[in-house]
Amino acid sequence: MTTVPVTRALFDDVMVPNYNPQQFVPVRGEGSRVWDQDDREYVDFAGGIAVNALGHAHPALVSALKDQADKLWHLSNTCTNEPALRLAKKLTDATFADKVFFCSSGGEANEAAFKLARKYAYDNFGPEKHEIIAFTQAFHGRTLFTVSVGGQQKYREGFEPVPGGISHVPFNDIDALKAAISDKTCAVVMEPIQGEGGIIPADPEFARAVRELCDEHNALLVYDEVQTGVGRTGHLYAYEGLGVAPDIMTTAKALGGGFPVGAMLCTDKVAPSLGFGTHGSTYGGNPLACAVAEAAIDTINTPEVLSGVADKRAIFVEELEKINAKHQIFKEIRGAGLLIGAELIDVWHGKAAKFLAAARDAGVMILVAGPNVLRMTPSLIIPEADIREGMARLEKAIAHVLETETAEA
């Protein structure tokens, strides 16, 4: 068998160019540190975009994976399995929800949520009640339906015609929603904190008013907690911090701690509309994924981990404020828990990617949330020493950009 040299250049040869990965290739991770092919070490503030909530190679997840790997990997959905049932029970016990649908990703979870919202309205009110209202700058996935509900035109461009009956209003603007909602509205879809849109938290008053408007118009409230869920904000799910319970909620990313798994959770009121044969997912609820996700939930849904999120956020904010005092580069630091956004000052708008690249060269992995915001979604159990070391590297990266690059005039 011929061995092909595996380098970053191979990506350009064999992969569809929808991604543009960085030039280094990670090969190993432990906790909040990652090593590349050249054995260079990085502090990981990216967490796989809020996925690796327990860092890399967490013993509980590795143990669950190895144990289940010797038993069952996959069954068709003509059978259920023990890990799926245990995980579903733990999720319903810990949340507002009564029922669970498992799938393999956040996009799939949102697809199921939006289909359920329309089917529930069809079953209970008729076909005219089919309109979905979402928010500008929202992100809900990459399927045709989810990019249509997402409020960013750039992700829909070139794929039209997209599904109809979907409109968008500004986030945190309750008057705009009041003007848009009607008896034809079947659902309002929102993120508790807009992630890809720039780490924009929902105002608690706005969130409560959205719930009230949905109730007034017999519309379902759908929360996309793909990024904010599973401990990211210091609550198991962010809706708890807002004091608002949705009718449908989606979760993925951190749910498997790095293993692909997603879920759509809902109340008994709406669940019957996804009756037998209405929806499915080949790999959804497979025992391997559910065993790992159960270990992730068991580890994260503890007072120690959830309360520790606020303490770790405080260290991140402290270090970011030190950087800002020295370089005056951030306009605002926002988010909740360990979903952190640092918006660049206006003259550096559009150039967030330059800071990401410099951070990589300095040995720290960060993210962007649009072209203006540096984003950090690290492990929920990242040690303080790793936070401070990563921030020291980030400060060097920012200093380098400011010395060598030119801001927009």
C-alpha positions as CSV (number, residue, x, y, z in Angstrom):
1,M,0.0,0.0,0.0
2,T,1.4,3.4,-1.0
3,T,1.7,5.9,1.8
4,V,0.7,9.4,0.8
5,P,2.6,12.3,2.6
6,V,0.0,14.1,4.7
7,T,0.6,17.8,4.6
8,R,-1.5,21.0,4.5
9,A,-0.8,21.1,0.7
10,L,-2.7,17.8,0.3
11,F,-5.9,19.6,1.4
12,D,-5.7,21.8,-1.7
13,D,-5.3,18.7,-3.9
14,V,-8.1,16.5,-2.6
15,M,-10.6,18.6,-0.7
16,V,-13.5,20.7,-1.9
17,P,-12.4,24.4,-1.3
18,N,-15.3,25.3,1.0
19,Y,-12.9,25.6,3.9
20,N,-9.5,27.4,4.1
21,P,-7.8,25.8,7.0
22,Q,-4.7,27.3,8.6
23,Q,-1.3,26.1,7.4
24,F,-0.4,23.9,10.4
25,V,-1.9,20.4,10.9
26,P,-2.7,19.5,14.5
27,V,-2.1,15.9,15.3
28,R,-2.4,15.6,19.1
29,G,-4.2,17.3,21.9
30,E,-4.3,17.1,25.7
31,G,-6.5,19.3,27.9
32,S,-6.2,22.8,26.4
33,R,-3.0,22.2,24.5
34,V,-2.5,21.1,20.9
35,W,0.6,19.9,19.0
36,D,1.1,20.0,15.3
37,Q,3.1,17.8,12.9
38,D,6.3,19.7,13.8
39,D,5.5,19.1,17.5
40,R,4.9,22.8,18.0
41,E,2.5,23.5,20.9
42,Y,-0.5,25.8,20.9
43,V,-2.9,26.9,23.7
44,D,-6.4,26.2,22.5
45,F,-8.9,29.0,23.0
46,A,-11.0,27.9,20.1
47,G,-12.2,24.6,21.4
48,G,-13.2,23.4,18.0
49,I,-15.7,26.3,17.9
50,A,-17.3,25.6,21.3
51,V,-17.2,21.9,20.7
52,N,-14.3,20.6,22.9
53,A,-16.0,21.7,26.1
54,L,-13.8,19.3,28.2
55,G,-10.6,19.9,26.2
56,H,-8.8,17.2,24.2
57,A,-8.7,13.5,25.2
58,H,-10.6,14.0,28.4
59,P,-10.4,10.7,30.4
60,A,-14.1,10.3,30.9
61,L,-14.9,10.7,27.2
62,V,-12.0,8.5,26.1
63,S,-13.2,5.8,28.6
64,A,-16.8,6.0,27.4
65,L,-15.7,5.8,23.7
66,K,-13.5,2.8,24.3
67,D,-16.0,1.0,26.4
68,Q,-18.8,1.4,23.9
69,A,-16.6,0.6,21.0
70,D,-16.3,-3.0,22.3
71,K,-20.1,-3.3,22.4
72,L,-22.3,-1.6,19.7
73,W,-21.4,1.2,17.3
74,H,-24.6,1.4,15.2
75,L,-28.1,0.1,14.9
76,S,-30.7,1.2,12.5
77,N,-33.6,3.2,13.9
78,T,-35.7,0.1,13.8
79,C,-34.1,-0.5,17.2
80,T,-33.4,1.7,20.1
81,N,-30.4,1.4,22.4
82,E,-29.4,1.9,26.0
83,P,-27.0,4.8,25.6
84,A,-29.6,6.8,23.6
85,L,-32.3,6.2,26.2
86,R,-30.0,7.1,29.1
87,L,-28.9,10.3,27.4
88,A,-32.4,11.3,26.5
89,K,-33.6,10.8,30.1
90,K,-30.7,12.9,31.4
91,L,-31.5,15.7,29.0
92,T,-35.2,15.8,29.7
93,D,-34.5,15.6,33.5
94,A,-32.1,18.5,33.3
95,T,-34.2,20.8,31.0
96,F,-37.7,22.1,30.2
97,A,-38.1,19.4,27.6
98,D,-40.1,16.2,27.6
99,K,-39.0,14.5,24.4
100,V,-35.7,14.2,22.4
101,F,-34.8,13.6,18.7
102,F,-31.1,12.7,18.1
103,C,-29.1,13.5,15.0
104,S,-25.5,14.1,14.1
105,S,-25.0,17.9,14.0
106,G,-26.4,21.3,14.9
107,G,-27.6,21.9,11.3
108,E,-29.6,18.6,11.5
109,A,-31.0,19.6,14.9
110,N,-32.2,22.9,13.5
111,E,-33.6,21.3,10.4
112,A,-35.7,19.0,12.7
113,A,-36.7,21.9,14.8
114,F,-38.0,24.0,11.9
115,K,-39.8,21.1,10.3
116,L,-41.4,20.3,13.7
117,A,-42.5,23.9,14.1
118,R,-44.2,23.9,10.7
119,K,-45.7,20.5,11.1
120,Y,-47.2,21.4,14.6
121,A,-48.8,24.5,13.1
122,Y,-50.1,22.6,10.1
123,D,-51.6,19.9,12.4
124,N,-53.2,22.3,14.8
125,F,-54.0,25.5,12.8
126,G,-53.8,24.6,9.1
127,P,-51.4,25.3,6.2
128,E,-51.7,29.1,6.4
129,K,-49.8,29.2,9.7
130,H,-46.4,28.5,8.3
131,E,-44.3,31.6,8.5
132,I,-41.0,31.7,10.5
133,I,-39.5,34.8,11.9
134,A,-35.8,34.9,12.7
135,F,-33.2,37.6,13.3
136,T,-30.7,39.4,11.1
137,Q,-27.1,38.2,11.6
138,A,-28.3,34.9,13.0
139,F,-26.7,31.6,12.1
140,H,-28.5,28.3,12.2
141,G,-26.6,25.9,9.9
142,R,-25.7,25.2,6.3
143,T,-28.6,23.2,4.9
144,L,-30.9,25.0,2.5
145,F,-33.6,25.4,5.1
146,T,-31.2,26.5,7.9
147,V,-29.3,29.0,5.8
148,S,-32.7,30.4,4.8
149,V,-33.7,30.9,8.5
150,G,-30.2,32.2,9.3
151,G,-30.1,36.0,8.9
152,Q,-27.0,36.3,6.8
153,Q,-27.4,36.8,3.1
154,K,-23.9,35.7,2.2
155,Y,-24.7,32.1,3.2
156,R,-27.7,32.0,0.9
157,E,-26.2,33.7,-2.1
158,G,-25.9,31.4,-5.1
159,F,-28.3,28.8,-3.7
160,E,-31.6,30.5,-4.5
161,P,-34.4,29.9,-4.7
162,V,-34.5,29.2,-1.0
163,P,-37.5,28.1,1.0
164,G,-40.1,30.8,1.4
165,G,-42.2,32.0,4.3
166,I,-39.2,33.2,6.3
167,S,-38.5,36.8,7.4
168,H,-35.9,38.5,9.5
169,V,-36.0,41.4,12.0
170,P,-33.2,43.1,13.9
171,F,-32.1,41.3,17.1
172,N,-33.1,42.8,20.4
173,D,-35.7,45.0,18.7
174,I,-39.0,44.0,20.1
175,D,-40.9,46.6,18.2
176,A,-39.7,45.2,14.9
177,L,-40.9,41.8,16.0
178,K,-44.3,43.1,17.1
179,A,-44.7,44.6,13.6
180,A,-43.7,41.4,11.9
181,I,-45.5,38.7,13.9
182,S,-49.0,37.6,13.0
183,D,-51.5,34.8,13.2
184,K,-49.6,33.2,10.2
185,T,-46.4,33.0,12.3
186,C,-45.7,29.4,13.3
187,A,-42.4,30.1,15.1
188,V,-39.9,32.6,16.2
189,V,-36.3,31.3,16.1
190,M,-33.5,32.8,18.1
191,E,-30.0,32.2,19.6
192,P,-29.7,33.3,23.3
193,I,-26.4,34.8,22.2
194,Q,-25.8,35.3,18.5
195,G,-22.6,33.5,17.8
196,E,-21.5,33.9,14.2
197,G,-23.2,37.2,14.2
198,G,-20.7,38.7,16.6
199,I,-21.3,37.4,20.1
200,I,-24.4,39.5,20.7
201,P,-26.4,38.5,23.9
202,A,-30.2,38.7,23.9
203,D,-31.4,41.3,26.4
204,P,-33.4,39.5,29.1
205,E,-36.3,41.9,28.7
206,F,-36.3,41.2,25.0
207,A,-36.2,37.5,25.5
208,R,-39.2,37.6,27.8
209,A,-41.1,39.8,25.4
210,V,-40.5,37.4,22.6
211,R,-41.9,34.6,24.7
212,E,-45.0,36.7,25.4
213,L,-45.5,37.5,21.7
214,C,-45.2,33.9,20.8
215,D,-47.9,33.0,23.3
216,E,-50.2,35.7,22.1
217,H,-50.0,34.5,18.5
218,N,-49.9,30.7,19.1
219,A,-46.4,30.6,17.7
220,L,-43.7,28.3,19.0
221,L,-40.5,29.7,20.4
222,V,-37.4,27.9,19.1
223,Y,-34.0,28.4,20.8
224,D,-30.9,27.5,18.9
225,E,-28.5,26.5,21.6
226,V,-26.0,24.7,19.4
227,Q,-23.2,27.1,20.5
228,T,-24.5,28.4,23.9
229,G,-25.5,25.0,25.3
230,V,-23.9,22.4,27.5
231,G,-22.3,24.6,30.1
232,R,-20.9,27.3,27.8
233,T,-22.5,30.2,29.6
234,G,-22.3,28.7,33.1
235,H,-25.8,27.3,32.9
236,L,-26.3,23.8,31.3
237,Y,-28.4,25.8,28.7
238,A,-28.4,29.5,28.3
239,Y,-32.2,29.8,28.4
240,E,-32.0,29.2,32.1
241,G,-30.0,32.5,32.6
242,L,-32.7,34.4,30.6
243,G,-35.5,32.9,32.7
244,V,-37.4,31.9,29.5
245,A,-38.3,28.4,28.4
246,P,-38.7,27.7,24.7
247,D,-41.0,25.1,23.2
248,I,-38.2,23.6,21.1
249,M,-34.4,23.8,21.6
250,T,-31.5,22.5,19.6
251,T,-28.1,21.3,21.0
252,A,-25.0,19.9,19.4
253,K,-21.3,21.0,19.4
254,A,-20.3,20.5,23.1
255,L,-23.0,17.8,23.6
256,G,-20.5,15.2,22.4
257,G,-17.4,17.0,23.6
258,G,-15.9,16.5,20.1
259,F,-17.8,13.4,19.0
260,P,-20.5,14.2,16.3
261,V,-23.9,14.3,17.9
262,G,-26.9,16.7,18.0
263,A,-30.3,16.7,19.5
264,M,-33.6,18.5,19.2
265,L,-35.5,18.8,22.4
266,C,-39.2,19.7,22.8
267,T,-42.3,19.7,25.0
268,D,-45.0,17.0,25.0
269,K,-47.3,19.6,23.5
270,V,-45.5,19.7,20.2
271,A,-43.7,16.3,20.0
272,P,-46.6,14.4,18.5
273,S,-46.3,16.3,15.2
274,L,-43.1,14.4,14.5
275,G,-45.1,11.2,14.3
276,F,-43.9,7.9,12.8
277,G,-42.2,8.4,9.4
278,T,-42.2,12.2,9.4
279,H,-38.5,12.6,10.0
280,G,-35.3,10.7,10.5
281,S,-31.5,10.6,10.8
282,T,-29.5,7.5,9.9
283,Y,-26.8,8.0,12.5
284,G,-29.0,9.9,15.0
285,G,-29.0,8.3,18.4
286,N,-26.3,5.8,17.6
287,P,-24.9,4.1,20.7
288,L,-21.3,5.2,20.2
289,A,-22.2,8.9,20.0
290,C,-24.7,8.7,22.8
291,A,-22.3,7.0,25.2
292,V,-19.8,9.7,24.7
293,A,-22.4,12.5,25.0
294,E,-23.7,10.9,28.2
295,A,-20.2,11.0,29.7
296,A,-20.0,14.7,28.6
297,I,-23.3,15.6,30.2
298,D,-22.4,13.7,33.4
299,T,-19.1,15.6,33.6
300,I,-20.3,19.1,32.7
301,N,-23.7,19.2,34.5
302,T,-22.1,19.5,37.9
303,P,-21.8,22.4,40.3
304,E,-18.0,22.4,40.1
305,V,-17.8,22.7,36.3
306,L,-20.8,25.1,35.8
307,S,-19.8,27.4,38.6
308,G,-16.2,27.4,37.5
309,V,-17.2,28.9,34.1
310,A,-17.8,32.3,35.7
311,D,-14.4,32.3,37.5
312,K,-12.6,31.4,34.3
313,R,-14.5,34.1,32.3
314,A,-13.3,36.6,34.9
315,I,-9.7,35.7,34.2
316,F,-10.2,36.0,30.4
317,V,-11.9,39.4,30.8
318,E,-9.2,40.6,33.2
319,E,-6.5,39.6,30.7
320,L,-8.3,41.1,27.7
321,E,-8.7,44.4,29.7
322,K,-5.0,44.4,30.4
323,I,-4.3,44.0,26.7
324,N,-6.7,46.8,25.9
325,A,-5.2,49.1,28.4
326,K,-1.9,48.6,26.7
327,H,-3.0,48.7,23.0
328,Q,-6.5,50.3,22.9
329,I,-7.6,47.7,20.4
330,F,-11.0,46.5,21.7
331,K,-14.2,48.5,21.4
332,E,-16.2,46.1,23.6
333,I,-15.8,42.7,25.4
334,R,-19.1,40.8,25.5
335,G,-20.8,37.4,25.7
336,A,-21.5,35.2,28.6
337,G,-19.5,32.5,30.4
338,L,-16.8,31.1,28.1
339,L,-18.4,32.4,24.9
340,I,-16.3,35.6,24.7
341,G,-16.3,38.2,21.9
342,A,-13.8,41.1,21.8
343,E,-14.9,43.6,19.1
344,L,-12.1,45.5,17.5
345,I,-12.2,49.3,17.4
346,D,-13.7,50.8,14.2
347,V,-10.5,51.4,12.4
348,W,-9.6,47.7,12.6
349,H,-13.1,46.5,11.5
350,G,-12.8,44.0,8.7
351,K,-9.4,42.8,9.8
352,A,-10.1,40.2,12.6
353,A,-8.5,37.5,10.5
354,K,-5.2,39.2,10.7
355,F,-5.2,38.8,14.5
356,L,-6.3,35.2,14.2
357,A,-3.3,34.5,11.9
358,A,-0.9,36.3,14.2
359,A,-2.2,34.4,17.2
360,R,-1.6,31.2,15.5
361,D,2.0,32.2,14.8
362,A,2.4,33.2,18.5
363,G,1.1,29.7,19.6
364,V,-2.5,30.4,20.6
365,M,-5.6,29.2,18.7
366,I,-8.5,31.7,18.6
367,L,-11.5,32.3,16.4
368,V,-13.4,35.2,14.8
369,A,-17.1,35.9,14.8
370,G,-17.4,37.9,11.6
371,P,-14.7,40.3,10.4
372,N,-14.8,42.5,13.4
373,V,-14.8,40.3,16.5
374,L,-12.2,38.0,18.1
375,R,-13.9,35.0,19.6
376,M,-12.8,32.6,22.3
377,T,-14.7,29.4,23.2
378,P,-12.2,27.4,25.2
379,S,-12.6,24.3,27.3
380,L,-14.9,24.8,30.3
381,I,-12.2,23.3,32.5
382,I,-9.2,25.2,31.1
383,P,-6.6,25.7,33.8
384,E,-5.9,29.2,34.9
385,A,-2.2,28.8,33.9
386,D,-3.3,28.0,30.3
387,I,-5.5,31.1,30.2
388,R,-2.8,33.4,31.3
389,E,-0.2,31.7,29.0
390,G,-2.5,31.9,26.1
391,M,-3.3,35.5,26.8
392,A,0.4,36.4,27.0
393,R,0.8,34.9,23.5
394,L,-2.3,36.7,22.3
395,E,-0.9,40.0,23.5
396,K,2.3,39.4,21.6
397,A,0.3,38.6,18.5
398,I,-1.8,41.8,18.8
399,A,1.4,43.9,19.3
400,H,2.9,42.3,16.2
401,V,-0.2,43.2,14.1
402,L,-0.3,46.7,15.4
403,E,3.4,47.1,14.5
404,T,3.3,45.6,11.1
405,E,-0.2,46.1,9.7
406,T,-2.1,49.2,8.7
407,A,-5.7,49.8,10.0
408,E,-8.4,51.0,7.7
409,A,-8.3,54.8,7.2
